Amino acid sequence: MDQAFSIKNLNDLLKNDREKGGDLEERYIPAAFNIRVKLYKLSKLRSFSRYRLRTGKMTQAFYDKRMSRLVHVIDRRKAQHEALVSAELERVSKVISSKEFRLNVFLLPVTIGTKKVYGVGSSLDQVLAVRFVQRALKVLYEVRMPSRDMLVSQIKTLALDGVPKYIIRSDVESFYESVRHKELLDGIHQSPELSVLIKRILTRLMKDYVSVSGDNNGLPRGIGISAYLSEIYLSSIDIEIKRQENLFYYARYVDDMVLMFAPQRKELALKYLEMLSKILQSKGLKFNDKTMTLDLLDVHRGKFDYLGYSFDVSSSTPGVRLSQRKFAKYKERIAKAFLDYSDKHVFIPEKAANELMLRCLFLTGNMRLFNRKSNAFIGVYFSNKYITDVAQLAGLDSFFKVKVAAISNPSLRKKLLKLSFVSGFKEKLFRNFDPKQLSELSRGWKHV
């Protein structure tokens, strides 16, 4: 992999951002973005001209004249766009490649649970440096983030198959805060694949994190690079766990693990948790109080949560449901939507009603992520598609209707009563939201 912070490589990051619906160009090179908007309109005009020619509403001579003029204007605009982008990326390249460059680590005024969250500078050089280092780590260390859908599907099949087994559901105590810097950095510096510049950026990142956090160990939670560094740090644990006898399934999503064993003798099961504990201790890690075991060798009884689902392996009530945490999050979002409406509808009734309707449509429906090339879907069905019954969704509908009943606006109340979590799930109802609407939604549910 070419690890130079060249104009070409940085431009690839910008293109990737655009393909995923990002706004880096709009935020940091607005003049170039404005030209891109004009190019889009010119392209639409070109397509419209082809349509008019094809339908006989434009003569060939007029079409040829218009197309010649359009091609000339488009080529000129493209050259202007490229010049603006290249000039800015040349500046960014020089900043990142300088010996003084470092990511500006700082503590954010928010937490995830009780954990501190960090950020880096918001300038374009900071953003692109983070993304480029992430790409380098992903490619050179072959870091593959597992698919949540794939893991849930596999666990659903294996956990509920009725075959005797022993399951460990493990969660690491303060994983991000426990990563040992020396061990991580020694491995990175010994890697012949990584460039000197990237090694320097990572080393300074760890040193600055120590200065800001006051801790000698840990990864800055909230900075994208940390997710890749955590995968590198845990890769040796994955190898060691997979070597264990009688293990037939192992899944890990960041530091959340599920292990399934088929012991030849029942007494062997008593040693599995101790074995896993020793492997984690070798990397300075330990279990937290969410770690649990399920002995299904004789009797199928119990349940465990993983990735937002609750897997009930009991022979009397088998199935997959929403975890209580995820169920509670839905209720919190419903409550927050109606509370916001209550606070605003007296002063700005129309805007408050539109916001409430938008949020409820989002909660009870499904959507395709905006401007994505891949088929990335989210929503009440696509985010919960592995549940085996809709009883909890019916419960959300009941909670939702109680909130709707308190709405004094009869027209709004009538519209809201047409919405349903169960219907959105069963019928896979799709709704369309533009980027501005999604931005308003996310602001309304911040930290919920």
FILOTOR-924270 format. One record per residue (C-alpha): x, y, z; residue in three letters. Coordinates in Angstrom, 3 decimals, padded with zeros to 6 digits. Layout:
R         X         Y         Z  residuo
R         X         Y         Z      Ala
...
end
This chain:
R         X         Y         Z  residuo
R   000.000   000.000   000.000      Met
R   001.207   003.473  -000.906      Asp
R   001.410   005.190   002.493      Gln
R   002.385   008.652   001.275      Ala
R   000.030   011.478   002.225      Phe
R  -000.013   012.481  -001.428      Ser
R  -002.633   014.571  -003.206      Ile
R  -003.821   011.423  -005.024      Lys
R  -004.239   009.388  -001.825      Asn
R  -005.945   012.214   000.026      Leu
R  -008.243   012.776  -002.948      Asn
R  -009.197   009.093  -002.787      Asp
R  -010.375   009.694   000.787      Leu
R  -012.501   012.637  -000.374      Leu
R  -014.052   010.517  -003.131      Lys
R  -014.777   007.739  -000.645      Asn
R  -016.420   010.280   001.669      Asp
R  -018.670   011.519  -001.150      Arg
R  -019.689   007.962  -002.075      Glu
R  -020.792   007.381   001.520      Lys
R  -022.821   010.558   001.668      Gly
R  -020.223   012.563   003.607      Gly
R  -019.776   016.329   003.541      Asp
R  -016.013   016.877   003.794      Leu
R  -015.813   018.790   000.524      Glu
R  -018.837   020.922   001.419      Glu
R  -017.377   021.809   004.839      Arg
R  -013.719   022.286   003.998      Tyr
R  -013.588   023.225   000.286      Ile
R  -016.929   025.008  -000.222      Pro
R  -015.895   026.687  -003.473      Ala
R  -015.175   023.250  -004.975      Ala
R  -018.445   021.902  -003.623      Phe
R  -020.401   024.748  -005.240      Asn
R  -018.804   023.880  -008.584      Ile
R  -019.745   020.208  -008.036      Arg
R  -023.372   021.265  -007.546      Val
R  -023.229   023.228  -010.804      Lys
R  -021.700   020.217  -012.569      Leu
R  -024.575   018.086  -011.329      Tyr
R  -027.085   020.566  -012.773      Lys
R  -025.193   020.680  -016.075      Leu
R  -025.221   016.905  -016.216      Ser
R  -028.991   016.909  -015.654      Lys
R  -029.366   019.456  -018.444      Leu
R  -027.334   017.233  -020.761      Arg
R  -029.582   014.249  -019.966      Ser
R  -032.680   016.372  -020.483      Phe
R  -031.359   017.508  -023.878      Ser
R  -030.877   013.888  -024.927      Arg
R  -034.461   013.172  -023.884      Tyr
R  -035.807   016.129  -025.935      Arg
R  -033.832   015.008  -028.990      Leu
R  -035.073   011.435  -028.608      Arg
R  -038.718   012.555  -028.297      Thr
R  -038.479   014.904  -031.277      Gly
R  -038.788   018.073  -029.229      Lys
R  -035.320   019.317  -030.241      Met
R  -033.659   019.351  -033.655      Thr
R  -030.369   017.580  -034.250      Gln
R  -028.676   020.851  -035.166      Ala
R  -029.816   022.617  -031.997      Phe
R  -028.874   019.516  -029.932      Tyr
R  -025.355   019.428  -031.411      Asp
R  -024.879   023.143  -030.727      Lys
R  -026.116   022.820  -027.123      Arg
R  -024.014   019.720  -026.417      Met
R  -020.882   021.378  -027.764      Ser
R  -021.450   024.324  -025.467      Arg
R  -022.266   022.057  -022.492      Leu
R  -019.158   019.921  -022.960      Val
R  -017.023   023.063  -023.063      His
R  -018.585   024.455  -019.874      Val
R  -018.413   021.092  -018.063      Ile
R  -014.750   020.600  -018.943      Asp
R  -013.934   024.098  -017.721      Arg
R  -015.844   023.557  -014.459      Arg
R  -014.134   020.212  -013.889      Lys
R  -010.727   021.825  -014.329      Ala
R  -011.680   024.570  -011.856      Gln
R  -012.922   021.962  -009.365      His
R  -009.775   019.874  -009.679      Glu
R  -007.548   022.929  -009.227      Ala
R  -009.338   024.008  -006.045      Leu
R  -009.267   020.527  -004.529      Val
R  -005.635   019.903  -005.494      Ser
R  -004.505   023.238  -004.024      Ala
R  -006.171   022.484  -000.673      Glu
R  -004.935   018.884  -000.580      Leu
R  -001.397   020.020  -001.396      Glu
R  -001.537   022.262   001.672      Arg
R  -002.940   019.420   003.785      Val
R  -000.268   017.024   002.508      Ser
R   002.512   019.390   003.576      Lys
R   000.980   019.847   007.037      Val
R   000.590   016.114   007.723      Ile
R   004.002   015.207   006.288      Ser
R   005.848   017.752   008.424      Ser
R   007.885   016.483   011.377      Lys
R   005.836   018.619   013.781      Glu
R   002.443   017.122   012.870      Phe
R   000.388   015.394   015.533      Arg
R  -003.286   014.647   016.124      Leu
R  -004.724   017.158   018.577      Asn
R  -006.275   014.884   021.211      Val
R  -008.754   016.443   023.635      Phe
R  -011.405   015.302   026.115      Leu
R  -015.004   015.805   024.966      Leu
R  -017.672   017.125   027.376      Pro
R  -019.759   013.952   026.937      Val
R  -019.477   010.368   028.111      Thr
R  -020.538   006.950   026.814      Ile
R  -022.084   005.417   029.893      Gly
R  -019.504   006.412   032.461      Thr
R  -016.551   006.289   030.048      Lys
R  -014.656   009.369   028.884      Lys
R  -014.780   010.207   025.182      Val
R  -012.052   011.939   023.181      Tyr
R  -011.779   013.768   019.900      Gly
R  -009.139   015.222   017.612      Val
R  -008.885   018.561   015.854      Gly
R  -011.606   019.417   013.349      Ser
R  -009.372   020.814   010.589      Ser
R  -009.162   018.940   007.284      Leu
R  -005.587   017.780   007.935      Asp
R  -006.684   016.188   011.226      Gln
R  -009.723   014.481   009.678      Val
R  -007.855   013.105   006.665      Leu
R  -004.857   012.001   008.746      Ala
R  -007.158   009.909   010.965      Val
R  -008.925   008.358   007.983      Arg
R  -005.689   007.615   006.152      Phe
R  -004.106   005.923   009.173      Val
R  -007.293   003.882   009.640      Gln
R  -007.110   002.744   006.024      Arg
R  -003.436   001.824   006.363      Ala
R  -004.057  -000.225   009.514      Leu
R  -007.038  -001.945   007.922      Lys
R  -005.114  -002.912   004.779      Val
R  -001.713  -003.773   006.227      Leu
R  -002.996  -005.667   009.276      Tyr
R  -005.946  -007.105   007.335      Glu
R  -008.329  -005.771   009.984      Val
R  -011.828  -006.988   009.204      Arg
R  -014.629  -005.680   011.355      Met
R  -017.145  -008.541   011.672      Pro
R  -020.682  -008.106   010.365      Ser
R  -023.167  -007.754   013.221      Arg
R  -025.846  -009.403   011.071      Asp
R  -023.618  -012.375   010.331      Met
R  -022.733  -012.899   014.005      Leu
R  -026.341  -012.622   015.185      Val
R  -027.516  -015.028   012.478      Ser
R  -024.848  -017.586   013.397      Gln
R  -025.505  -017.344   017.139      Ile
R  -029.264  -017.592   016.620      Lys
R  -028.830  -020.836   014.651      Thr
R  -026.321  -022.444   017.014      Leu
R  -027.698  -021.292   020.370      Ala
R  -031.250  -022.450   019.627      Leu
R  -030.492  -025.753   017.895      Asp
R  -031.216  -027.790   021.046      Gly
R  -027.853  -029.563   020.973      Val
R  -026.051  -029.884   024.364      Pro
R  -023.334  -027.280   024.736      Lys
R  -021.596  -024.912   027.159      Tyr
R  -021.779  -021.179   026.392      Ile
R  -019.651  -018.330   027.735      Ile
R  -020.893  -014.788   027.146      Arg
R  -017.913  -012.615   028.048      Ser
R  -017.444  -008.873   028.290      Asp
R  -014.078  -007.246   029.050      Val
R  -013.851  -004.775   031.924      Glu
R  -012.974  -001.259   030.644      Ser
R  -011.286  -002.691   027.565      Phe
R  -010.343   000.576   025.842      Tyr
R  -008.911   001.929   029.089      Glu
R  -006.852  -001.253   029.736      Ser
R  -004.820  -001.576   026.523      Val
R  -001.106  -001.545   027.375      Arg
R   000.717   001.048   025.275      His
R   004.143  -000.547   025.330      Lys
R   002.856  -003.863   024.059      Glu
R   000.774  -002.203   021.345      Leu
R   003.464   000.215   020.188      Leu
R   006.233  -002.421   020.280      Asp
R   004.209  -004.479   017.825      Gly
R   003.552  -001.466   015.598      Ile
R   007.197  -000.328   015.555      His
R   008.385  -003.846   014.737      Gln
R   006.063  -003.960   011.736      Ser
R   008.094  -003.496   008.524      Pro
R   004.935  -002.690   006.565      Glu
R   003.988   000.564   008.312      Leu
R   005.683   003.783   007.206      Ser
R   007.792   005.838   009.590      Val
R   005.308   008.724   009.354      Leu
R   002.320   006.596   010.388      Ile
R   004.305   005.044   013.252      Lys
R   005.192   008.553   014.418      Arg
R   001.555   009.703   014.284      Ile
R   000.440   006.671   016.322      Leu
R   003.223   007.064   018.893      Thr
R   002.392   010.733   019.415      Arg
R  -001.301   009.871   019.640      Leu
R  -000.608   007.508   022.548      Met
R   001.686   009.997   024.301      Lys
R  -000.822   012.834   023.955      Asp
R  -003.612   010.563   025.215      Tyr
R  -001.541   009.878   028.351      Val
R  -001.080   013.617   028.864      Ser
R  -004.764   014.432   028.391      Val
R  -006.246   011.454   030.265      Ser
R  -003.655   011.074   033.017      Gly
R  -003.649   007.297   032.411      Asp
R  -000.615   005.299   031.331      Asn
R  -002.725   002.710   029.511      Asn
R  -005.696   002.851   027.200      Gly
R  -006.983   003.927   023.800      Leu
R  -008.838   007.225   023.270      Pro
R  -012.475   006.168   023.068      Arg
R  -014.264   008.102   020.318      Gly
R  -011.323   008.442   017.899      Ile
R  -011.721   006.199   014.848      Gly
R  -008.145   004.907   014.889      Ile
R  -008.756   003.293   018.287      Ser
R  -011.182   000.745   016.813      Ala
R  -008.453  -000.527   014.478      Tyr
R  -005.783  -000.490   017.174      Leu
R  -008.096  -002.490   019.428      Ser
R  -008.497  -005.150   016.721      Glu
R  -004.724  -005.377   016.345      Ile
R  -004.307  -005.652   020.118      Tyr
R  -006.887  -008.432   020.414      Leu
R  -005.740  -010.451   017.392      Ser
R  -003.365  -012.571   019.483      Ser
R  -006.209  -013.320   021.921      Ile
R  -008.362  -014.519   019.021      Asp
R  -005.608  -016.906   017.916      Ile
R  -005.138  -018.307   021.421      Glu
R  -008.874  -018.780   022.069      Ile
R  -009.388  -020.587   018.763      Lys
R  -006.748  -023.126   019.770      Arg
R  -008.781  -024.361   022.737      Gln
R  -010.101  -027.913   022.676      Glu
R  -013.817  -028.585   022.261      Asn
R  -014.482  -025.005   021.088      Leu
R  -016.795  -025.127   018.068      Phe
R  -017.826  -021.463   017.839      Tyr
R  -016.209  -018.148   018.751      Tyr
R  -017.555  -014.655   018.005      Ala
R  -016.072  -011.324   019.052      Arg
R  -017.449  -007.856   018.360      Tyr
R  -014.871  -005.415   019.780      Val
R  -014.574  -006.787   023.352      Asp
R  -017.911  -008.646   023.508      Asp
R  -017.382  -012.386   023.106      Met
R  -019.478  -015.522   022.750      Val
R  -017.808  -018.928   023.025      Leu
R  -019.555  -022.278   022.541      Met
R  -018.026  -025.585   023.636      Phe
R  -018.983  -029.222   023.147      Ala
R  -016.993  -030.925   025.941      Pro
R  -016.386  -034.651   025.702      Gln
R  -016.792  -034.878   029.468      Arg
R  -018.994  -032.604   031.576      Lys
R  -016.274  -031.820   034.121      Glu
R  -014.196  -030.137   031.393      Leu
R  -016.734  -027.299   031.233      Ala
R  -015.658  -026.057   034.654      Leu
R  -012.228  -025.111   033.260      Lys
R  -013.317  -023.053   030.247      Tyr
R  -013.935  -019.774   032.091      Leu
R  -010.626  -020.098   033.933      Glu
R  -008.852  -020.707   030.628      Met
R  -010.416  -017.612   029.081      Leu
R  -009.527  -015.540   032.141      Ser
R  -005.852  -016.500   031.836      Lys
R  -005.760  -015.613   028.143      Ile
R  -007.219  -012.169   028.873      Leu
R  -004.841  -011.604   031.797      Gln
R  -001.890  -012.174   029.470      Ser
R  -002.916  -008.911   027.733      Lys
R  -003.730  -006.996   030.921      Gly
R  -007.483  -007.577   030.579      Leu
R  -010.175  -009.128   032.766      Lys
R  -013.896  -009.974   032.766      Phe
R  -016.544  -007.557   033.940      Asn
R  -019.721  -008.469   035.840      Asp
R  -021.687  -009.034   032.602      Lys
R  -019.733  -012.211   031.899      Thr
R  -021.889  -015.310   032.328      Met
R  -021.970  -019.016   031.544      Thr
R  -024.837  -021.237   030.416      Leu
R  -024.565  -024.961   031.017      Asp
R  -026.827  -026.587   028.420      Leu
R  -025.266  -030.035   028.651      Leu
R  -028.218  -031.580   030.503      Asp
R  -030.983  -028.971   030.684      Val
R  -031.699  -026.140   028.259      His
R  -032.421  -023.160   030.456      Arg
R  -031.340  -019.491   030.504      Gly
R  -030.716  -016.573   028.180      Lys
R  -027.994  -014.087   027.264      Phe
R  -027.781  -010.708   025.506      Asp
R  -025.542  -009.996   022.547      Tyr
R  -025.496  -007.124   020.028      Leu
R  -028.910  -005.795   020.993      Gly
R  -030.685  -009.160   021.062      Tyr
R  -031.687  -011.501   023.876      Ser
R  -031.154  -015.182   023.041      Phe
R  -033.475  -017.378   025.124      Asp
R  -032.187  -020.970   025.017      Val
R  -034.807  -022.355   027.435      Ser
R  -036.653  -025.363   026.041      Ser
R  -039.977  -023.870   027.211      Ser
R  -039.556  -020.314   025.808      Thr
R  -036.919  -020.486   023.040      Pro
R  -036.461  -017.507   020.761      Gly
R  -034.684  -014.268   019.981      Val
R  -036.040  -010.995   021.297      Arg
R  -034.854  -007.422   021.749      Leu
R  -032.489  -006.977   024.652      Ser
R  -034.029  -005.032   027.519      Gln
R  -031.512  -002.269   026.891      Arg
R  -032.566  -001.927   023.245      Lys
R  -036.255  -002.108   024.146      Phe
R  -035.758   000.637   026.741      Ala
R  -033.920   002.771   024.171      Lys
R  -036.937   002.647   021.852      Tyr
R  -039.202   003.748   024.713      Lys
R  -036.791   006.572   025.593      Glu
R  -036.863   007.819   022.009      Arg
R  -040.652   007.723   021.882      Ile
R  -040.858   009.603   025.189      Ala
R  -038.251   012.154   024.078      Lys
R  -040.110   012.815   020.800      Ala
R  -043.376   013.541   022.614      Phe
R  -041.636   015.566   025.349      Leu
R  -040.032   017.796   022.705      Asp
R  -043.434   018.275   021.106      Tyr
R  -044.954   019.174   024.461      Ser
R  -042.243   021.774   025.076      Asp
R  -042.590   023.401   021.628      Lys
R  -046.154   023.083   020.326      His
R  -047.498   026.179   022.138      Val
R  -044.846   028.461   020.630      Phe
R  -044.189   026.827   017.242      Ile
R  -047.137   024.456   016.658      Pro
R  -046.529   023.643   012.993      Glu
R  -042.808   022.999   013.382      Lys
R  -043.368   020.939   016.544      Ala
R  -046.001   018.797   014.798      Ala
R  -043.766   018.231   011.756      Asn
R  -040.833   017.207   013.962      Glu
R  -042.950   014.765   015.976      Leu
R  -044.408   013.199   012.825      Met
R  -040.958   012.881   011.284      Leu
R  -039.535   011.145   014.362      Arg
R  -042.453   008.736   014.648      Cys
R  -042.263   007.875   010.933      Leu
R  -038.579   007.147   011.396      Phe
R  -039.091   004.973   014.492      Leu
R  -041.858   002.867   012.960      Thr
R  -040.418   002.531   009.463      Gly
R  -037.348   001.558   007.462      Asn
R  -035.033   003.413   005.120      Met
R  -032.062   002.992   002.847      Arg
R  -029.058   004.999   003.966      Leu
R  -028.707   008.118   001.832      Phe
R  -026.222   008.158  -001.060      Asn
R  -024.769   004.709  -000.357      Arg
R  -023.636   002.451  -003.186      Lys
R  -024.234  -000.648  -001.086      Ser
R  -027.677  -001.757   000.041      Asn
R  -027.416  -000.487   003.616      Ala
R  -030.821  -000.510   005.303      Phe
R  -031.896   000.468   008.801      Ile
R  -035.202   000.643   010.631      Gly
R  -037.654  -001.233   012.792      Val
R  -037.334  -004.353   010.627      Tyr
R  -033.759  -004.167   009.333      Phe
R  -032.313  -003.323   012.752      Ser
R  -034.257  -006.110   014.492      Asn
R  -034.836  -008.728   011.795      Lys
R  -033.650  -011.711   013.863      Tyr
R  -036.350  -011.506   016.541      Ile
R  -038.712  -014.490   016.526      Thr
R  -041.871  -012.752   017.766      Asp
R  -043.263  -009.217   017.820      Val
R  -044.623  -009.117   021.384      Ala
R  -042.171  -006.401   022.401      Gln
R  -043.039  -004.348   019.315      Leu
R  -046.704  -004.671   020.259      Ala
R  -045.703  -003.366   023.682      Gly
R  -044.051  -000.374   022.023      Leu
R  -047.245   000.233   020.065      Asp
R  -049.223   000.308   023.317      Ser
R  -046.752   002.745   024.883      Phe
R  -046.852   004.850   021.709      Phe
R  -050.688   005.010   021.694      Lys
R  -050.745   006.243   025.296      Val
R  -048.476   009.110   024.267      Lys
R  -050.587   009.857   021.188      Val
R  -053.756   009.978   023.281      Ala
R  -052.367   012.996   025.127      Ala
R  -052.048   015.007   021.880      Ile
R  -054.722   017.706   021.709      Ser
R  -054.387   018.311   017.951      Asn
R  -057.008   015.917   016.424      Pro
R  -055.475   015.965   012.929      Ser
R  -052.004   015.135   014.220      Leu
R  -053.409   012.519   016.574      Arg
R  -055.224   010.810   013.681      Lys
R  -052.053   010.700   011.565      Lys
R  -049.948   009.310   014.408      Leu
R  -052.459   006.555   015.206      Leu
R  -051.892   005.150   011.702      Lys
R  -048.272   004.331   012.615      Leu
R  -047.251   001.052   014.190      Ser
R  -044.010  -000.703   015.132      Phe
R  -045.569  -004.097   014.387      Val
R  -046.762  -002.998   010.928      Ser
R  -043.421  -001.369   010.130      Gly
R  -041.696  -004.627   011.019      Phe
R  -044.047  -007.112   009.373      Lys
R  -044.682  -005.087   006.217      Glu
R  -041.117  -003.678   005.980      Lys
R  -042.571  -000.216   005.408      Leu
R  -040.094   002.209   003.814      Phe
R  -039.911   005.961   004.371      Arg
R  -037.740   008.524   002.617      Asn
R  -035.789   011.137   004.566      Phe
R  -033.414   013.709   003.136      Asp
R  -030.057   014.485   004.828      Pro
R  -031.421   017.622   006.477      Lys
R  -034.275   015.675   008.075      Gln
R  -031.890   012.972   009.319      Leu
R  -029.684   015.638   010.837      Ser
R  -032.674   017.080   012.704      Glu
R  -033.600   013.594   013.925      Leu
R  -030.144   012.907   015.298      Ser
R  -030.064   016.244   017.128      Arg
R  -033.414   015.494   018.723      Gly
R  -032.210   012.150   020.069      Trp
R  -028.703   013.110   021.081      Lys
R  -027.372   010.774   023.813      His
R  -030.594   008.684   023.806      Val
end
